[in-house]
Amino acid sequence: NHVIAILKEAVTNTFKHAQASSIYVKAIIEHNLLVLEIEDDGIGYKRASSKKHYGIIGMIERTELLNGQFEIFRKLDKGTKIIVKIPL
């Protein structure tokens, strides 16, 4: 299941790379969409190095296979937030 794989990759990336002390995972159904939010308070990541982040690329590809939208917000030294919206 692509949804489970996206969640697993986001959480795994947090544990491997973010040096976060907490992670917040939320899944809701809103306006005929499954909305996933994964947010941490870690170190964030640099956009220039994102080409090497195959986990992020995989999450984007899986989201696209589900006709969804993938957004990532980062604040260096203040964490990362991923929002995935998938039509039901």
PDB file of N, CA, C and O in Angstrom:
ATOM      1  N   ASN A   1       0.844  -1.186   0.000  1.00  0.00           N
ATOM      2  CA  ASN A   1       0.000   0.000   0.000  1.00  0.00           C
ATOM      3  C   ASN A   1       0.885   1.244   0.000  1.00  0.00           C
ATOM      4  O   ASN A   1       1.774   1.382   0.840  1.00  0.00           O
ATOM      5  N   HIS A   2       0.635   2.142  -0.944  1.00  0.00           N
ATOM      6  CA  HIS A   2       1.448   3.346  -1.089  1.00  0.00           C
ATOM      7  C   HIS A   2       1.325   4.282   0.109  1.00  0.00           C
ATOM      8  O   HIS A   2       2.306   4.913   0.503  1.00  0.00           O
ATOM      9  N   VAL A   3       0.143   4.380   0.687  1.00  0.00           N
ATOM     10  CA  VAL A   3      -0.055   5.281   1.835  1.00  0.00           C
ATOM     11  C   VAL A   3       0.819   4.841   3.008  1.00  0.00           C
ATOM     12  O   VAL A   3       1.487   5.667   3.630  1.00  0.00           O
ATOM     13  N   ILE A   4       0.814   3.558   3.307  1.00  0.00           N
ATOM     14  CA  ILE A   4       1.634   3.040   4.404  1.00  0.00           C
ATOM     15  C   ILE A   4       3.114   3.255   4.105  1.00  0.00           C
ATOM     16  O   ILE A   4       3.880   3.611   5.001  1.00  0.00           O
ATOM     17  N   ALA A   5       3.522   3.044   2.859  1.00  0.00           N
ATOM     18  CA  ALA A   5       4.924   3.237   2.485  1.00  0.00           C
ATOM     19  C   ALA A   5       5.349   4.695   2.638  1.00  0.00           C
ATOM     20  O   ALA A   5       6.472   4.969   3.062  1.00  0.00           O
ATOM     21  N   ILE A   6       4.470   5.627   2.298  1.00  0.00           N
ATOM     22  CA  ILE A   6       4.775   7.054   2.459  1.00  0.00           C
ATOM     23  C   ILE A   6       4.962   7.381   3.936  1.00  0.00           C
ATOM     24  O   ILE A   6       5.935   8.033   4.315  1.00  0.00           O
ATOM     25  N   LEU A   7       4.034   6.929   4.762  1.00  0.00           N
ATOM     26  CA  LEU A   7       4.148   7.178   6.206  1.00  0.00           C
ATOM     27  C   LEU A   7       5.420   6.558   6.775  1.00  0.00           C
ATOM     28  O   LEU A   7       6.138   7.190   7.550  1.00  0.00           O
ATOM     29  N   LYS A   8       5.687   5.322   6.385  1.00  0.00           N
ATOM     30  CA  LYS A   8       6.877   4.626   6.886  1.00  0.00           C
ATOM     31  C   LYS A   8       8.150   5.367   6.492  1.00  0.00           C
ATOM     32  O   LYS A   8       9.050   5.530   7.316  1.00  0.00           O
ATOM     33  N   GLU A   9       8.236   5.813   5.256  1.00  0.00           N
ATOM     34  CA  GLU A   9       9.428   6.518   4.791  1.00  0.00           C
ATOM     35  C   GLU A   9       9.605   7.849   5.514  1.00  0.00           C
ATOM     36  O   GLU A   9      10.721   8.205   5.893  1.00  0.00           O
ATOM     37  N   ALA A  10       8.520   8.582   5.707  1.00  0.00           N
ATOM     38  CA  ALA A  10       8.605   9.868   6.401  1.00  0.00           C
ATOM     39  C   ALA A  10       9.096   9.685   7.836  1.00  0.00           C
ATOM     40  O   ALA A  10       9.956  10.432   8.301  1.00  0.00           O
ATOM     41  N   VAL A  11       8.554   8.703   8.525  1.00  0.00           N
ATOM     42  CA  VAL A  11       8.963   8.449   9.914  1.00  0.00           C
ATOM     43  C   VAL A  11      10.401   7.929   9.954  1.00  0.00           C
ATOM     44  O   VAL A  11      11.184   8.335  10.813  1.00  0.00           O
ATOM     45  N   THR A  12      10.747   7.037   9.035  1.00  0.00           N
ATOM     46  CA  THR A  12      12.114   6.513   8.977  1.00  0.00           C
ATOM     47  C   THR A  12      13.116   7.627   8.720  1.00  0.00           C
ATOM     48  O   THR A  12      14.165   7.678   9.364  1.00  0.00           O
ATOM     49  N   ASN A  13      12.804   8.525   7.782  1.00  0.00           N
ATOM     50  CA  ASN A  13      13.695   9.658   7.508  1.00  0.00           C
ATOM     51  C   ASN A  13      13.902  10.512   8.747  1.00  0.00           C
ATOM     52  O   ASN A  13      15.009  10.986   9.004  1.00  0.00           O
ATOM     53  N   THR A  14      12.840  10.707   9.513  1.00  0.00           N
ATOM     54  CA  THR A  14      12.962  11.496  10.737  1.00  0.00           C
ATOM     55  C   THR A  14      13.943  10.840  11.694  1.00  0.00           C
ATOM     56  O   THR A  14      14.832  11.504  12.228  1.00  0.00           O
ATOM     57  N   PHE A  15      13.786   9.547  11.913  1.00  0.00           N
ATOM     58  CA  PHE A  15      14.678   8.850  12.840  1.00  0.00           C
ATOM     59  C   PHE A  15      16.117   8.817  12.340  1.00  0.00           C
ATOM     60  O   PHE A  15      17.049   8.936  13.135  1.00  0.00           O
ATOM     61  N   LYS A  16      16.310   8.656  11.033  1.00  0.00           N
ATOM     62  CA  LYS A  16      17.658   8.534  10.478  1.00  0.00           C
ATOM     63  C   LYS A  16      18.393   9.866  10.375  1.00  0.00           C
ATOM     64  O   LYS A  16      19.598   9.931  10.618  1.00  0.00           O
ATOM     65  N   HIS A  17      17.672  10.929  10.016  1.00  0.00           N
ATOM     66  CA  HIS A  17      18.348  12.151   9.602  1.00  0.00           C
ATOM     67  C   HIS A  17      18.029  13.406  10.404  1.00  0.00           C
ATOM     68  O   HIS A  17      18.854  14.318  10.450  1.00  0.00           O
ATOM     69  N   ALA A  18      16.880  13.484  11.026  1.00  0.00           N
ATOM     70  CA  ALA A  18      16.404  14.766  11.551  1.00  0.00           C
ATOM     71  C   ALA A  18      16.957  15.150  12.916  1.00  0.00           C
ATOM     72  O   ALA A  18      16.926  16.323  13.289  1.00  0.00           O
ATOM     73  N   GLN A  19      17.459  14.181  13.657  1.00  0.00           N
ATOM     74  CA  GLN A  19      17.900  14.448  15.031  1.00  0.00           C
ATOM     75  C   GLN A  19      16.772  15.115  15.829  1.00  0.00           C
ATOM     76  O   GLN A  19      17.008  16.028  16.620  1.00  0.00           O
ATOM     77  N   ALA A  20      15.566  14.646  15.608  1.00  0.00           N
ATOM     78  CA  ALA A  20      14.382  15.236  16.239  1.00  0.00           C
ATOM     79  C   ALA A  20      14.152  14.639  17.620  1.00  0.00           C
ATOM     80  O   ALA A  20      14.495  13.487  17.887  1.00  0.00           O
ATOM     81  N   SER A  21      13.568  15.448  18.482  1.00  0.00           N
ATOM     82  CA  SER A  21      13.166  14.928  19.792  1.00  0.00           C
ATOM     83  C   SER A  21      11.698  14.511  19.779  1.00  0.00           C
ATOM     84  O   SER A  21      11.248  13.793  20.672  1.00  0.00           O
ATOM     85  N   SER A  22      10.948  14.961  18.765  1.00  0.00           N
ATOM     86  CA  SER A  22       9.554  14.534  18.653  1.00  0.00           C
ATOM     87  C   SER A  22       9.119  14.525  17.188  1.00  0.00           C
ATOM     88  O   SER A  22       9.656  15.244  16.346  1.00  0.00           O
ATOM     89  N   ILE A  23       8.130  13.686  16.926  1.00  0.00           N
ATOM     90  CA  ILE A  23       7.522  13.603  15.602  1.00  0.00           C
ATOM     91  C   ILE A  23       6.012  13.550  15.803  1.00  0.00           C
ATOM     92  O   ILE A  23       5.516  12.890  16.717  1.00  0.00           O
ATOM     93  N   TYR A  24       5.295  14.248  14.940  1.00  0.00           N
ATOM     94  CA  TYR A  24       3.845  14.344  15.018  1.00  0.00           C
ATOM     95  C   TYR A  24       3.287  13.773  13.722  1.00  0.00           C
ATOM     96  O   TYR A  24       3.660  14.224  12.639  1.00  0.00           O
ATOM     97  N   VAL A  25       2.406  12.798  13.815  1.00  0.00           N
ATOM     98  CA  VAL A  25       1.788  12.188  12.642  1.00  0.00           C
ATOM     99  C   VAL A  25       0.277  12.337  12.775  1.00  0.00           C
ATOM    100  O   VAL A  25      -0.310  11.990  13.800  1.00  0.00           O
ATOM    101  N   LYS A  26      -0.338  12.859  11.721  1.00  0.00           N
ATOM    102  CA  LYS A  26      -1.785  13.088  11.735  1.00  0.00           C
ATOM    103  C   LYS A  26      -2.354  12.586  10.411  1.00  0.00           C
ATOM    104  O   LYS A  26      -1.787  12.839   9.348  1.00  0.00           O
ATOM    105  N   ALA A  27      -3.464  11.884  10.481  1.00  0.00           N
ATOM    106  CA  ALA A  27      -4.173  11.431   9.284  1.00  0.00           C
ATOM    107  C   ALA A  27      -5.646  11.759   9.470  1.00  0.00           C
ATOM    108  O   ALA A  27      -6.277  11.315  10.429  1.00  0.00           O
ATOM    109  N   ILE A  28      -6.185  12.541   8.544  1.00  0.00           N
ATOM    110  CA  ILE A  28      -7.596  12.917   8.622  1.00  0.00           C
ATOM    111  C   ILE A  28      -8.235  12.791   7.239  1.00  0.00           C
ATOM    112  O   ILE A  28      -7.546  12.774   6.219  1.00  0.00           O
ATOM    113  N   ILE A  29      -9.545  12.706   7.227  1.00  0.00           N
ATOM    114  CA  ILE A  29     -10.300  12.759   5.978  1.00  0.00           C
ATOM    115  C   ILE A  29     -10.995  14.106   5.944  1.00  0.00           C
ATOM    116  O   ILE A  29     -11.738  14.469   6.856  1.00  0.00           O
ATOM    117  N   GLU A  30     -10.737  14.839   4.870  1.00  0.00           N
ATOM    118  CA  GLU A  30     -11.231  16.211   4.755  1.00  0.00           C
ATOM    119  C   GLU A  30     -11.568  16.485   3.290  1.00  0.00           C
ATOM    120  O   GLU A  30     -10.709  16.355   2.418  1.00  0.00           O
ATOM    121  N   HIS A  31     -12.810  16.860   3.022  1.00  0.00           N
ATOM    122  CA  HIS A  31     -13.246  17.212   1.658  1.00  0.00           C
ATOM    123  C   HIS A  31     -12.895  16.117   0.656  1.00  0.00           C
ATOM    124  O   HIS A  31     -12.340  16.400  -0.406  1.00  0.00           O
ATOM    125  N   ASN A  32     -13.215  14.880   0.989  1.00  0.00           N
ATOM    126  CA  ASN A  32     -12.974  13.733   0.107  1.00  0.00           C
ATOM    127  C   ASN A  32     -11.493  13.481  -0.176  1.00  0.00           C
ATOM    128  O   ASN A  32     -11.134  12.906  -1.203  1.00  0.00           O
ATOM    129  N   LEU A  33     -10.641  13.920   0.752  1.00  0.00           N
ATOM    130  CA  LEU A  33      -9.201  13.694   0.655  1.00  0.00           C
ATOM    131  C   LEU A  33      -8.709  13.022   1.926  1.00  0.00           C
ATOM    132  O   LEU A  33      -9.196  13.309   3.020  1.00  0.00           O
ATOM    133  N   LEU A  34      -7.747  12.133   1.775  1.00  0.00           N
ATOM    134  CA  LEU A  34      -6.984  11.657   2.917  1.00  0.00           C
ATOM    135  C   LEU A  34      -5.810  12.614   3.051  1.00  0.00           C
ATOM    136  O   LEU A  34      -5.012  12.755   2.124  1.00  0.00           O
ATOM    137  N   VAL A  35      -5.702  13.270   4.193  1.00  0.00           N
ATOM    138  CA  VAL A  35      -4.636  14.240   4.427  1.00  0.00           C
ATOM    139  C   VAL A  35      -3.705  13.677   5.489  1.00  0.00           C
ATOM    140  O   VAL A  35      -4.121  13.388   6.611  1.00  0.00           O
ATOM    141  N   LEU A  36      -2.441  13.528   5.120  1.00  0.00           N
ATOM    142  CA  LEU A  36      -1.410  13.068   6.046  1.00  0.00           C
ATOM    143  C   LEU A  36      -0.491  14.236   6.362  1.00  0.00           C
ATOM    144  O   LEU A  36      -0.051  14.953   5.464  1.00  0.00           O
ATOM    145  N   GLU A  37      -0.208  14.418   7.634  1.00  0.00           N
ATOM    146  CA  GLU A  37       0.756  15.431   8.053  1.00  0.00           C
ATOM    147  C   GLU A  37       1.786  14.752   8.939  1.00  0.00           C
ATOM    148  O   GLU A  37       1.440  14.094   9.920  1.00  0.00           O
ATOM    149  N   ILE A  38       3.049  14.917   8.587  1.00  0.00           N
ATOM    150  CA  ILE A  38       4.142  14.379   9.379  1.00  0.00           C
ATOM    151  C   ILE A  38       5.079  15.547   9.657  1.00  0.00           C
ATOM    152  O   ILE A  38       5.600  16.169   8.731  1.00  0.00           O
ATOM    153  N   GLU A  39       5.290  15.839  10.928  1.00  0.00           N
ATOM    154  CA  GLU A  39       6.079  17.008  11.305  1.00  0.00           C
ATOM    155  C   GLU A  39       7.047  16.633  12.418  1.00  0.00           C
ATOM    156  O   GLU A  39       6.703  15.881  13.331  1.00  0.00           O
ATOM    157  N   ASP A  40       8.268  17.168  12.329  1.00  0.00           N
ATOM    158  CA  ASP A  40       9.244  16.919  13.383  1.00  0.00           C
ATOM    159  C   ASP A  40       9.897  18.233  13.802  1.00  0.00           C
ATOM    160  O   ASP A  40       9.740  19.265  13.150  1.00  0.00           O
ATOM    161  N   ASP A  41      10.629  18.164  14.905  1.00  0.00           N
ATOM    162  CA  ASP A  41      11.325  19.348  15.414  1.00  0.00           C
ATOM    163  C   ASP A  41      12.836  19.202  15.246  1.00  0.00           C
ATOM    164  O   ASP A  41      13.612  19.702  16.060  1.00  0.00           O
ATOM    165  N   GLY A  42      13.236  18.518  14.195  1.00  0.00           N
ATOM    166  CA  GLY A  42      14.649  18.237  13.974  1.00  0.00           C
ATOM    167  C   GLY A  42      15.393  19.360  13.277  1.00  0.00           C
ATOM    168  O   GLY A  42      14.987  20.521  13.320  1.00  0.00           O
ATOM    169  N   ILE A  43      16.494  18.985  12.631  1.00  0.00           N
ATOM    170  CA  ILE A  43      17.399  19.962  12.042  1.00  0.00           C
ATOM    171  C   ILE A  43      16.983  20.404  10.645  1.00  0.00           C
ATOM    172  O   ILE A  43      17.608  21.295  10.071  1.00  0.00           O
ATOM    173  N   GLY A  44      15.941  19.799  10.092  1.00  0.00           N
ATOM    174  CA  GLY A  44      15.531  20.132   8.733  1.00  0.00           C
ATOM    175  C   GLY A  44      16.531  19.563   7.741  1.00  0.00           C
ATOM    176  O   GLY A  44      17.376  18.750   8.115  1.00  0.00           O
ATOM    177  N   TYR A  45      16.450  19.976   6.483  1.00  0.00           N
ATOM    178  CA  TYR A  45      17.429  19.538   5.497  1.00  0.00           C
ATOM    179  C   TYR A  45      17.637  20.661   4.501  1.00  0.00           C
ATOM    180  O   TYR A  45      16.780  21.528   4.327  1.00  0.00           O
ATOM    181  N   LYS A  46      18.787  20.629   3.852  1.00  0.00           N
ATOM    182  CA  LYS A  46      19.122  21.659   2.879  1.00  0.00           C
ATOM    183  C   LYS A  46      18.562  21.274   1.522  1.00  0.00           C
ATOM    184  O   LYS A  46      18.711  20.132   1.086  1.00  0.00           O
ATOM    185  N   ARG A  47      17.924  22.213   0.858  1.00  0.00           N
ATOM    186  CA  ARG A  47      17.322  21.953  -0.450  1.00  0.00           C
ATOM    187  C   ARG A  47      18.372  21.480  -1.453  1.00  0.00           C
ATOM    188  O   ARG A  47      18.095  20.587  -2.253  1.00  0.00           O
ATOM    189  N   ALA A  48      19.551  22.052  -1.426  1.00  0.00           N
ATOM    190  CA  ALA A  48      20.586  21.689  -2.392  1.00  0.00           C
ATOM    191  C   ALA A  48      20.939  20.209  -2.316  1.00  0.00           C
ATOM    192  O   ALA A  48      21.314  19.608  -3.323  1.00  0.00           O
ATOM    193  N   SER A  49      20.825  19.626  -1.144  1.00  0.00           N
ATOM    194  CA  SER A  49      21.172  18.214  -0.997  1.00  0.00           C
ATOM    195  C   SER A  49      19.971  17.300  -1.208  1.00  0.00           C
ATOM    196  O   SER A  49      20.102  16.080  -1.113  1.00  0.00           O
ATOM    197  N   SER A  50      18.807  17.870  -1.493  1.00  0.00           N
ATOM    198  CA  SER A  50      17.594  17.053  -1.589  1.00  0.00           C
ATOM    199  C   SER A  50      17.632  16.079  -2.762  1.00  0.00           C
ATOM    200  O   SER A  50      16.896  15.092  -2.758  1.00  0.00           O
ATOM    201  N   LYS A  51      18.479  16.333  -3.774  1.00  0.00           N
ATOM    202  CA  LYS A  51      18.582  15.407  -4.897  1.00  0.00           C
ATOM    203  C   LYS A  51      19.079  14.041  -4.440  1.00  0.00           C
ATOM    204  O   LYS A  51      18.829  13.033  -5.102  1.00  0.00           O
ATOM    205  N   LYS A  52      19.770  14.005  -3.329  1.00  0.00           N
ATOM    206  CA  LYS A  52      20.299  12.751  -2.800  1.00  0.00           C
ATOM    207  C   LYS A  52      19.309  12.069  -1.871  1.00  0.00           C
ATOM    208  O   LYS A  52      19.582  10.973  -1.383  1.00  0.00           O
ATOM    209  N   HIS A  53      18.191  12.678  -1.620  1.00  0.00           N
ATOM    210  CA  HIS A  53      17.199  12.137  -0.698  1.00  0.00           C
ATOM    211  C   HIS A  53      16.218  11.255  -1.467  1.00  0.00           C
ATOM    212  O   HIS A  53      15.120  11.682  -1.821  1.00  0.00           O
ATOM    213  N   TYR A  54      16.638  10.018  -1.717  1.00  0.00           N
ATOM    214  CA  TYR A  54      15.809   9.106  -2.496  1.00  0.00           C
ATOM    215  C   TYR A  54      14.506   8.775  -1.784  1.00  0.00           C
ATOM    216  O   TYR A  54      13.510   8.462  -2.436  1.00  0.00           O
ATOM    217  N   GLY A  55      14.499   8.839  -0.460  1.00  0.00           N
ATOM    218  CA  GLY A  55      13.265   8.601   0.281  1.00  0.00           C
ATOM    219  C   GLY A  55      12.211   9.638  -0.053  1.00  0.00           C
ATOM    220  O   GLY A  55      11.035   9.309  -0.206  1.00  0.00           O
ATOM    221  N   ILE A  56      12.629  10.888  -0.167  1.00  0.00           N
ATOM    222  CA  ILE A  56      11.703  11.966  -0.525  1.00  0.00           C
ATOM    223  C   ILE A  56      11.199  11.761  -1.953  1.00  0.00           C
ATOM    224  O   ILE A  56      10.009  11.913  -2.230  1.00  0.00           O
ATOM    225  N   ILE A  57      12.111  11.418  -2.848  1.00  0.00           N
ATOM    226  CA  ILE A  57      11.715  11.166  -4.233  1.00  0.00           C
ATOM    227  C   ILE A  57      10.693  10.031  -4.289  1.00  0.00           C
ATOM    228  O   ILE A  57       9.703  10.118  -5.016  1.00  0.00           O
ATOM    229  N   GLY A  58      10.933   8.976  -3.526  1.00  0.00           N
ATOM    230  CA  GLY A  58       9.995   7.852  -3.491  1.00  0.00           C
ATOM    231  C   GLY A  58       8.629   8.252  -2.966  1.00  0.00           C
ATOM    232  O   GLY A  58       7.608   7.800  -3.484  1.00  0.00           O
ATOM    233  N   MET A  59       8.599   9.106  -1.929  1.00  0.00           N
ATOM    234  CA  MET A  59       7.316   9.569  -1.395  1.00  0.00           C
ATOM    235  C   MET A  59       6.564  10.395  -2.431  1.00  0.00           C
ATOM    236  O   MET A  59       5.348  10.267  -2.572  1.00  0.00           O
ATOM    237  N   ILE A  60       7.289  11.239  -3.153  1.00  0.00           N
ATOM    238  CA  ILE A  60       6.663  12.051  -4.198  1.00  0.00           C
ATOM    239  C   ILE A  60       6.093  11.148  -5.294  1.00  0.00           C
ATOM    240  O   ILE A  60       4.957  11.334  -5.729  1.00  0.00           O
ATOM    241  N   GLU A  61       6.882  10.176  -5.733  1.00  0.00           N
ATOM    242  CA  GLU A  61       6.422   9.273  -6.791  1.00  0.00           C
ATOM    243  C   GLU A  61       5.196   8.473  -6.358  1.00  0.00           C
ATOM    244  O   GLU A  61       4.260   8.307  -7.140  1.00  0.00           O
ATOM    245  N   ARG A  62       5.192   7.979  -5.130  1.00  0.00           N
ATOM    246  CA  ARG A  62       4.036   7.222  -4.640  1.00  0.00           C
ATOM    247  C   ARG A  62       2.797   8.112  -4.555  1.00  0.00           C
ATOM    248  O   ARG A  62       1.692   7.679  -4.881  1.00  0.00           O
ATOM    249  N   THR A  63       2.985   9.351  -4.117  1.00  0.00           N
ATOM    250  CA  THR A  63       1.866  10.293  -4.039  1.00  0.00           C
ATOM    251  C   THR A  63       1.294  10.544  -5.430  1.00  0.00           C
ATOM    252  O   THR A  63       0.077  10.573  -5.613  1.00  0.00           O
ATOM    253  N   GLU A  64       2.174  10.723  -6.406  1.00  0.00           N
ATOM    254  CA  GLU A  64       1.719  10.958  -7.778  1.00  0.00           C
ATOM    255  C   GLU A  64       0.971   9.750  -8.337  1.00  0.00           C
ATOM    256  O   GLU A  64      -0.002   9.914  -9.074  1.00  0.00           O
ATOM    257  N   LEU A  65       1.416   8.535  -7.993  1.00  0.00           N
ATOM    258  CA  LEU A  65       0.712   7.331  -8.440  1.00  0.00           C
ATOM    259  C   LEU A  65      -0.723   7.290  -7.919  1.00  0.00           C
ATOM    260  O   LEU A  65      -1.598   6.682  -8.535  1.00  0.00           O
ATOM    261  N   LEU A  66      -0.954   7.940  -6.784  1.00  0.00           N
ATOM    262  CA  LEU A  66      -2.286   7.996  -6.179  1.00  0.00           C
ATOM    263  C   LEU A  66      -3.039   9.268  -6.572  1.00  0.00           C
ATOM    264  O   LEU A  66      -4.075   9.588  -5.988  1.00  0.00           O
ATOM    265  N   ASN A  67      -2.509   9.993  -7.568  1.00  0.00           N
ATOM    266  CA  ASN A  67      -3.093  11.262  -8.030  1.00  0.00           C
ATOM    267  C   ASN A  67      -3.185  12.284  -6.909  1.00  0.00           C
ATOM    268  O   ASN A  67      -4.124  13.077  -6.860  1.00  0.00           O
ATOM    269  N   GLY A  68      -2.217  12.264  -6.016  1.00  0.00           N
ATOM    270  CA  GLY A  68      -2.229  13.159  -4.869  1.00  0.00           C
ATOM    271  C   GLY A  68      -1.260  14.319  -5.004  1.00  0.00           C
ATOM    272  O   GLY A  68      -0.613  14.508  -6.034  1.00  0.00           O
ATOM    273  N   GLN A  69      -1.185  15.085  -3.929  1.00  0.00           N
ATOM    274  CA  GLN A  69      -0.288  16.239  -3.841  1.00  0.00           C
ATOM    275  C   GLN A  69       0.676  16.017  -2.686  1.00  0.00           C
ATOM    276  O   GLN A  69       0.279  15.557  -1.616  1.00  0.00           O
ATOM    277  N   PHE A  70       1.939  16.344  -2.907  1.00  0.00           N
ATOM    278  CA  PHE A  70       2.981  16.207  -1.897  1.00  0.00           C
ATOM    279  C   PHE A  70       3.610  17.574  -1.678  1.00  0.00           C
ATOM    280  O   PHE A  70       4.037  18.230  -2.628  1.00  0.00           O
ATOM    281  N   GLU A  71       3.664  17.997  -0.423  1.00  0.00           N
ATOM    282  CA  GLU A  71       4.307  19.264  -0.082  1.00  0.00           C
ATOM    283  C   GLU A  71       5.279  19.012   1.059  1.00  0.00           C
ATOM    284  O   GLU A  71       5.013  18.218   1.961  1.00  0.00           O
ATOM    285  N   ILE A  72       6.402  19.699   1.002  1.00  0.00           N
ATOM    286  CA  ILE A  72       7.359  19.607   2.096  1.00  0.00           C
ATOM    287  C   ILE A  72       7.795  21.019   2.463  1.00  0.00           C
ATOM    288  O   ILE A  72       8.138  21.829   1.601  1.00  0.00           O
ATOM    289  N   PHE A  73       7.774  21.286   3.738  1.00  0.00           N
ATOM    290  CA  PHE A  73       8.159  22.588   4.271  1.00  0.00           C
ATOM    291  C   PHE A  73       9.317  22.352   5.228  1.00  0.00           C
ATOM    292  O   PHE A  73       9.259  21.455   6.069  1.00  0.00           O
ATOM    293  N   ARG A  74      10.341  23.134   5.107  1.00  0.00           N
ATOM    294  CA  ARG A  74      11.481  22.945   5.992  1.00  0.00           C
ATOM    295  C   ARG A  74      11.980  24.277   6.516  1.00  0.00           C
ATOM    296  O   ARG A  74      11.960  25.301   5.832  1.00  0.00           O
ATOM    297  N   LYS A  75      12.418  24.218   7.732  1.00  0.00           N
ATOM    298  CA  LYS A  75      13.060  25.362   8.366  1.00  0.00           C
ATOM    299  C   LYS A  75      14.355  24.834   8.948  1.00  0.00           C
ATOM    300  O   LYS A  75      14.337  24.043   9.891  1.00  0.00           O
ATOM    301  N   LEU A  76      15.469  25.259   8.399  1.00  0.00           N
ATOM    302  CA  LEU A  76      16.758  24.769   8.853  1.00  0.00           C
ATOM    303  C   LEU A  76      16.882  24.957  10.354  1.00  0.00           C
ATOM    304  O   LEU A  76      16.669  26.056  10.865  1.00  0.00           O
ATOM    305  N   ASP A  77      17.219  23.912  11.048  1.00  0.00           N
ATOM    306  CA  ASP A  77      17.349  23.858  12.512  1.00  0.00           C
ATOM    307  C   ASP A  77      16.013  23.969  13.242  1.00  0.00           C
ATOM    308  O   ASP A  77      15.994  24.100  14.466  1.00  0.00           O
ATOM    309  N   LYS A  78      14.891  23.917  12.512  1.00  0.00           N
ATOM    310  CA  LYS A  78      13.584  24.021  13.171  1.00  0.00           C
ATOM    311  C   LYS A  78      12.608  22.950  12.712  1.00  0.00           C
ATOM    312  O   LYS A  78      11.434  22.987  13.081  1.00  0.00           O
ATOM    313  N   GLY A  79      13.069  22.001  11.917  1.00  0.00           N
ATOM    314  CA  GLY A  79      12.207  20.879  11.579  1.00  0.00           C
ATOM    315  C   GLY A  79      11.692  20.856  10.160  1.00  0.00           C
ATOM    316  O   GLY A  79      11.968  21.739   9.348  1.00  0.00           O
ATOM    317  N   THR A  80      10.935  19.815   9.895  1.00  0.00           N
ATOM    318  CA  THR A  80      10.370  19.555   8.578  1.00  0.00           C
ATOM    319  C   THR A  80       8.909  19.151   8.742  1.00  0.00           C
ATOM    320  O   THR A  80       8.542  18.473   9.702  1.00  0.00           O
ATOM    321  N   LYS A  81       8.086  19.576   7.792  1.00  0.00           N
ATOM    322  CA  LYS A  81       6.685  19.175   7.777  1.00  0.00           C
ATOM    323  C   LYS A  81       6.351  18.686   6.373  1.00  0.00           C
ATOM    324  O   LYS A  81       6.628  19.358   5.379  1.00  0.00           O
ATOM    325  N   ILE A  82       5.754  17.509   6.316  1.00  0.00           N
ATOM    326  CA  ILE A  82       5.309  16.930   5.053  1.00  0.00           C
ATOM    327  C   ILE A  82       3.788  16.850   5.089  1.00  0.00           C
ATOM    328  O   ILE A  82       3.198  16.394   6.069  1.00  0.00           O
ATOM    329  N   ILE A  83       3.163  17.302   4.002  1.00  0.00           N
ATOM    330  CA  ILE A  83       1.711  17.188   3.863  1.00  0.00           C
ATOM    331  C   ILE A  83       1.430  16.440   2.564  1.00  0.00           C
ATOM    332  O   ILE A  83       1.906  16.822   1.495  1.00  0.00           O
ATOM    333  N   VAL A  84       0.653  15.373   2.676  1.00  0.00           N
ATOM    334  CA  VAL A  84       0.262  14.571   1.523  1.00  0.00           C
ATOM    335  C   VAL A  84      -1.262  14.567   1.469  1.00  0.00           C
ATOM    336  O   VAL A  84      -1.931  14.284   2.463  1.00  0.00           O
ATOM    337  N   LYS A  85      -1.801  14.888   0.288  1.00  0.00           N
ATOM    338  CA  LYS A  85      -3.252  14.877   0.088  1.00  0.00           C
ATOM    339  C   LYS A  85      -3.571  13.895  -1.033  1.00  0.00           C
ATOM    340  O   LYS A  85      -3.074  14.016  -2.153  1.00  0.00           O
ATOM    341  N   ILE A  86      -4.418  12.918  -0.700  1.00  0.00           N
ATOM    342  CA  ILE A  86      -4.748  11.858  -1.642  1.00  0.00           C
ATOM    343  C   ILE A  86      -6.264  11.794  -1.804  1.00  0.00           C
ATOM    344  O   ILE A  86      -6.988  11.673  -0.817  1.00  0.00           O
ATOM    345  N   PRO A  87      -6.748  11.875  -3.047  1.00  0.00           N
ATOM    346  CA  PRO A  87      -8.195  11.787  -3.253  1.00  0.00           C
ATOM    347  C   PRO A  87      -8.726  10.400  -2.892  1.00  0.00           C
ATOM    348  O   PRO A  87      -8.078   9.381  -3.131  1.00  0.00           O
ATOM    349  N   LEU A  88      -9.930  10.395  -2.307  1.00  0.00           N
ATOM    350  CA  LEU A  88     -10.567   9.125  -1.937  1.00  0.00           C
ATOM    351  C   LEU A  88     -11.522   8.662  -3.017  1.00  0.00           C
ATOM    352  O   LEU A  88     -12.148   7.612  -2.879  1.00  0.00           O
TER     353      LEU A  88
END
